Every structure is written in structure tokens, then in C-alpha cells.
Amino acid sequence: MVCFHGQTERRRDNVIQMKEDIISGSGNVYQDLKIPDADIRQFKAILAAEIIKTLDKKDLTVRKAQSLTGVPAADFSRIRTADLERFTSDRLMMILNKLGSRVEVSVKVKERKREAVHA
């Protein structure tokens, strides 16, 4: 994510010019916006995006996906609209498996910064 914090400057010819500070994000929009459980939300969003790509690649409607996997059509609709609160990461991986994909997860543990640790 890149944020622009602009300041305007008016030149003599009345053209407004932006001076921009560019701030690069961490790669996790939830973390950048300080949303709780950022890592989990990012992981679920990645899994949901893969499910959507698979549905699109196989030209599956939510009803066809339900027939193929046994997963309710309403769940596929929720995934398509990024309504992921009801889903665990495990469930999203299971849905991907039922769609014929293999999920590989790599874990990298980093120590939190002192001020970010919650008691």
C-alpha cells in the first residue's frame, strides 16, 4: 500500500502543484490500518482470493460450486463479497481443497515490537 500525503503549492501562473510524501506499506493493509488480528485477516483474504480465482477459472457459479463441493452456495456468495467473518482459515483451506487445489502454508515467526505486545 502506498499513501500520498500531499501539500499543495500555488505557482505564479495559478497552476496548483502537489508536493507528495510517499509512504510504502508493509504489504498487509490490515496492519497498515492498525486493524486487530491483521495477520489472520490478511491470510483469510489471500485464501478467499484464491477461491474466487478458482471459481472464475473453472467458470463455476455458486450453485455449481455447491454441487461440486457440498459447500453451501451462500458461503461462496459470502466469499465473493469478502464477508469472511464467519470463516476460519481452516474452513477456507478445506473449500480450496474441495475445489481441487492443494494449499501449502509457510510460517515465519517474528518477534513483536515491545509497544505492540498486548498483556
Secondary structure as GFF3:
##gff-version 3
##sequence-region A 1 119
A	DSSP	beta_strand	2	10	.	.	.	ID=ss1
A	DSSP	beta_strand	16	24	.	.	.	ID=ss2
A	DSSP	alpha_helix	29	32	.	.	.	ID=ss3
A	DSSP	alpha_helix	38	57	.	.	.	ID=ss4
A	DSSP	alpha_helix	62	69	.	.	.	ID=ss5
A	DSSP	alpha_helix	73	80	.	.	.	ID=ss6
A	DSSP	alpha_helix	89	98	.	.	.	ID=ss7
A	DSSP	three_ten_helix	114	116	.	.	.	ID=ss8
###
